[in-house]
Amino acid sequence: MSAVGSPRTPERPMAFTAAELSRGAVWACRLFAVALPFLRVPGVRGVTRDLLDQIADVRP
């Protein structure tokens, strides 16, 4: 499953391509966005509510 020009070599078996890193970053952001409202950190719910209010204010 190695792509042409893949950075994986026997010396560097865990190297990632830019596309793989990009997909990983997208999934990490999605996971964080889903988990954020459920985190038990004081003030997080207020922060997310404020952000949602700001987003709602920007939309026409």
LOMARGU-63828 format. One record per residue (C-alpha): residue number from 1; residue in one letter; y, z, x. Coordinates in pm, whole numbers, plus 50000, padded with zeros to 5 digits. Each point is the difference from the previous one (the first is absolute). Layout:
<nodes>
node tigu NUM&palo a&north Y&up Z&east X
...
</nodes>
This chain:
<nodes>
node tigu 1&palo m&north 50000&up 50000&east 50000
node tigu 2&palo s&north 50233&up 49958&east 50294
node tigu 3&palo a&north 50285&up 49757&east 49951
node tigu 4&palo v&north 50105&up 49736&east 50247
node tigu 5&palo g&north 50230&up 50165&east 50251
node tigu 6&palo s&north 49893&up 50345&east 49889
node tigu 7&palo p&north 50110&up 50281&east 50232
node tigu 8&palo r&north 49652&up 50154&east 49980
node tigu 9&palo t&north 49815&up 49979&east 50328
node tigu 10&palo p&north 49714&up 50205&east 50142
node tigu 11&palo e&north 50263&up 50204&east 50185
node tigu 12&palo r&north 50210&up 50050&east 49683
node tigu 13&palo p&north 49760&up 50010&east 49703
node tigu 14&palo m&north 50245&up 50181&east 49770
node tigu 15&palo a&north 50299&up 49768&east 50037
node tigu 16&palo f&north 50150&up 49888&east 49668
node tigu 17&palo t&north 50163&up 49674&east 49900
node tigu 18&palo a&north 50349&up 49995&east 49849
node tigu 19&palo a&north 49855&up 49910&east 49659
node tigu 20&palo e&north 49763&up 50297&east 50010
node tigu 21&palo l&north 50282&up 50236&east 50096
node tigu 22&palo s&north 50217&up 49859&east 49722
node tigu 23&palo r&north 49727&up 50049&east 49739
node tigu 24&palo g&north 49943&up 50354&east 50125
node tigu 25&palo a&north 50370&up 50079&east 49976
node tigu 26&palo v&north 50015&up 49865&east 49644
node tigu 27&palo w&north 49704&up 50214&east 49893
node tigu 28&palo a&north 50146&up 50308&east 50173
node tigu 29&palo c&north 50328&up 49954&east 49810
node tigu 30&palo r&north 49815&up 49956&east 49670
node tigu 31&palo l&north 49795&up 50312&east 50060
node tigu 32&palo f&north 50310&up 50200&east 50093
node tigu 33&palo a&north 50186&up 49875&east 49692
node tigu 34&palo v&north 49714&up 50104&east 49773
node tigu 35&palo a&north 49952&up 50339&east 50166
node tigu 36&palo l&north 50367&up 50095&east 50032
node tigu 37&palo p&north 50049&up 50136&east 49646
node tigu 38&palo f&north 49690&up 50218&east 50036
node tigu 39&palo l&north 50090&up 50163&east 50330
node tigu 40&palo r&north 50051&up 50374&east 49968
node tigu 41&palo v&north 50313&up 50016&east 50213
node tigu 42&palo p&north 50302&up 50174&east 49851
node tigu 43&palo g&north 50265&up 49749&east 49901
node tigu 44&palo v&north 49784&up 49689&east 50019
node tigu 45&palo r&north 49996&up 49948&east 49625
node tigu 46&palo g&north 50378&up 50029&east 49992
node tigu 47&palo v&north 50034&up 49751&east 50284
node tigu 48&palo t&north 49774&up 49745&east 49830
node tigu 49&palo r&north 50182&up 50049&east 49671
node tigu 50&palo d&north 50335&up 49944&east 50174
node tigu 51&palo l&north 49870&up 49685&east 50168
node tigu 52&palo l&north 49870&up 49864&east 49670
node tigu 53&palo d&north 50336&up 50075&east 49838
node tigu 54&palo q&north 50180&up 49814&east 50279
node tigu 55&palo i&north 49767&up 49700&east 49961
node tigu 56&palo a&north 50055&up 50002&east 49624
node tigu 57&palo d&north 50378&up 50006&east 50054
node tigu 58&palo v&north 49988&up 49695&east 50228
node tigu 59&palo r&north 49810&up 49782&east 49755
node tigu 60&palo p&north 50216&up 49815&east 49746
</nodes>
